[in-house]
Amino acid sequence: MFCGEYMCTFISCRRNEPKKLWDQCVVKISPNCALKIISQVFGDGVVSIPCCKELVQEGKECHDTLVKYIADRPSLIGNESKYLQKRDEVWAYCVSVSKAVSPA
């Protein structure tokens, strides 16, 4: 699976990673939605509306920080600007669809 290594990066806590980041951000989103978000940012996946709602609830700071952390990996750093742009596009899309389906 294309995103397997990214999913592991996203949801696992390695010794050298700040525990506070993982405690505050990663636990706010389901592993399934995390994988869908990562697959859209780093591949050609599509985030569902329910996952967009989770992402928006997680918050932009967490989304930005976690995607940047993954994009900084040596194997990805060459395309970091592309991934950061896709990160922002995913966020904007999710905010718009979350607002569109929120109860009035």
Protein Blocks (a to p, Z undefined) as FASTA:
>chain_A
ZZlmmmmmmmpccfklcfklmmmmmmmpcfklmmmmmmmmmmmcdcdfklmmmmmmnopk
lmmmmmmmmmmpmklmmmmmmmmmmmmmmmmmmmmmmmmmpcZZ
